Amino acid sequence: MVDHETPGDACSIHSAPEPRNRFLAWLARNRVPLLFALALLLVLPMRDLWSPDEPDFAQCVREMRERGTWLLPYLNGVPYSEKPILFYWLMKASVIAGEAVTGGRGFTFGVSAWALRLPPVLASILFMFGFRRWTARFLQADMGDLAALILASTPIWLWQSQLIQIDMVFAALLAWSWLAWIGGYLLIRDQANPRYPYEERVWFLGAYACMSLAFLAKGPLALVLSGALLLAFLAWEKDFGALRRTLPGWGLLLMAAIIAPWYVAAGIKGGPAYAYQMIVHQNFERALKAWDHIQPFWRYVQYLAGDFFPWSLLLPALGLFLRGTGARRSPLARFLILAAVVPFVLLSCSQSKQGKYLLMIYPFLALLLAALLQPLSVEAVGPTRLRRLGGILAGALAVPGLALASLAFLNAGGPRLQAELLPYLGPLRACAAILLLGALSLLGRMLAGQGRHVVRDTAAAILLAFLVVGTWGFRLLDARKGYRAWTAAVQPLIQGRRVFFWQTIRSGAMVYTAHLMPELHTARELEDLGPEDRLVAMRREWDMNDWGLDRNRFEILLNVPVGGGEALLIRRKTGKETQ
């Protein structure tokens, strides 16, 4: 699988190319990452904070700014121990820079959705540039675009790239650390030609640095997955002796220098309870005995099929390709296979499962699929194989395209569903047209024997559909999913009052209100509410029947649809009002 890209000749007798020509050449080489970046940047400002996680991160950053601290994140006045600090640093730096550049326009209490969204967007974009370049360096030069197109059109990668969550930053850092490590390994094993003396040291130290930053983003999971992957790879290669040449001593020192200072300082500042919650409860207890997102062992098979669609349909063909060609005997191919399989197996052993937890495996699946599909790009396959692979991808675009067309054009699904979809018919019809045109384009390529455009046309259809959803669709959904309408309605009714929250806080209820809302959990606590106090609750939790509440003693002053639910503003009636 390895065909090394030859570096330019420093002693060329030709004059150096003009700056304009160098710039045009750079644009041509990086056209896929640039288009991917453009798509994400166009989507960046199209929506506000959506539940459940985005308002939490916004509130944490807002409270960090109000307290003037960089050490601990706070949520509702309490140190927030769910994740380490890196993502909060990135978000806080982003909103400070964004507020300075814009003069505060569009910012509310020091936060803005687009500025908070910038760290995962930039992490994904920068990874895509490095990913394409790494592929050209250690694989074949023409495989960089193929792998980048596959990854750029992977649905879960696109979705997480524009979401205010830790997972994209974590996955990009972890995946890059693995790519850097195997790059160094290929150099010490003479599987790649060095470009300068001791190049392998740069790759190994870069791997350890990114692994450490991934640890600061999401905790010990970075080391668990990395250690399992590297040990499995060296065992398969029967090459544990290579460990001595991978700079393990320097790597451990570098990792300690990056990880330890914040953990020690945070543990001292937050105290033993905070350290226990952050390290033990959120990592080991959550892995061994989950309390949310509990799924059966096989659930990641289902997530993989949907989150990697339509490329997941080619995974059986990929397995046959790796077995039939003997490519799996290559050290690089073995590493890529294990980088996808080891996290899949280990994370399947945890009770808590979400599709985004697998995010780091998709660059490696994209590289393996690029090897499978590379003969198409040079039209070195027979018509039967072209029809088989192209037909799978054409069908994968046609099926959802037809489903959307039936909803958007033929009024399928019944009157109730049609009433729900009525505001969104425009983007639905546009997505249906894009996917169906993409399927027709692939069919035309197959008939013409033009395999080199199959991956490009498939990725283009998916990216265009994402643009329609992420701009037009998100704009339409934002009024229902965001908290601006709630804030505008509730702010006059809570000004100057004490405000509490019933059960676990939903941060969107307070992020734009300048209020903290201490949580109340029992009926006895509600009895202590004064007549001028206000209570915020989500409809679903307020209507539950197992809290021992006499709801006749409370009055709902306001109810506003937010984030897929309904937020209520409540006051306790006085004794006269209940008589």
Number of C-alpha atoms within 10 A of each C-alpha: 15 18 13 16 16 11 10 8 7 7 6 8 7 6 6 10 10 9 9 9 11 12 12 12 13 11 13 11 17 18 14 22 24 15 16 21 19 14 19 23 17 12 21 22 19 18 20 21 26 22 17 13 16 19 24 25 25 29 25 26 29 25 24 23 19 11 13 9 12 14 16 24 27 21 20 20 15 13 16 19 22 16 20 25 23 19 25 24 18 17 23 24 17 20 26 16 14 22 19 11 10 10 10 17 11 14 17 15 15 21 27 22 22 24 23 28 24 24 27 25 25 18 17 27 23 14 20 25 19 17 24 24 19 18 24 21 21 23 20 17 19 17 22 25 23 25 28 27 26 23 26 28 25 24 19 22 21 23 15 19 25 23 21 28 20 22 22 29 27 29 27 23 26 29 25 23 26 26 27 21 22 24 23 27 23 18 19 19 12 10 18 19 17 15 12 7 7 12 15 24 18 13 22 26 23 21 24 25 23 24 26 27 23 30 25 22 26 22 22 18 17 22 15 13 17 20 12 15 20 20 14 17 23 17 11 15 15 10 11 13 9 14 13 9 14 20 15 14 10 13 19 15 11 16 19 13 13 19 19 13 11 17 18 12 13 22 18 12 14 19 11 12 10 19 18 15 16 22 19 14 18 17 19 15 13 15 18 13 13 18 11 10 10 14 15 13 15 11 14 21 13 10 17 19 14 17 23 22 19 23 25 17 16 16 17 9 15 19 14 12 17 18 12 10 9 11 15 18 14 14 21 22 20 18 23 23 19 20 27 21 15 19 21 19 13 12 19 19 15 18 19 20 22 15 15 19 17 21 24 25 21 22 28 23 24 23 25 23 23 26 22 18 24 21 15 23 19 13 16 12 15 12 15 10 13 24 19 13 18 25 17 18 24 27 17 18 25 21 15 15 23 16 12 22 22 15 19 22 13 9 15 14 11 9 10 8 12 16 11 10 16 12 13 18 18 14 21 24 17 19 25 25 19 22 27 22 18 25 26 16 18 28 19 15 19 23 13 10 17 18 28 19 19 26 24 18 20 25 23 19 22 22 23 18 19 21 20 18 20 24 18 18 20 20 16 17 18 18 17 17 20 22 26 19 14 24 17 12 14 21 15 10 13 17 12 11 11 16 22 22 24 23 16 13 21 22 24 27 25 24 27 23 19 12 18 20 21 18 18 18 13 13 13 11 11 17 11 10 17 13 11 14 16 21 24 27 25 23 16 10 13 16 12 10 10 7 12 10 17 9 12 10 15 17 13 15 13 16 18 19 18 23 20 12 13 15 24 23 24 21 21 23 17 13 9 6 10 10 7
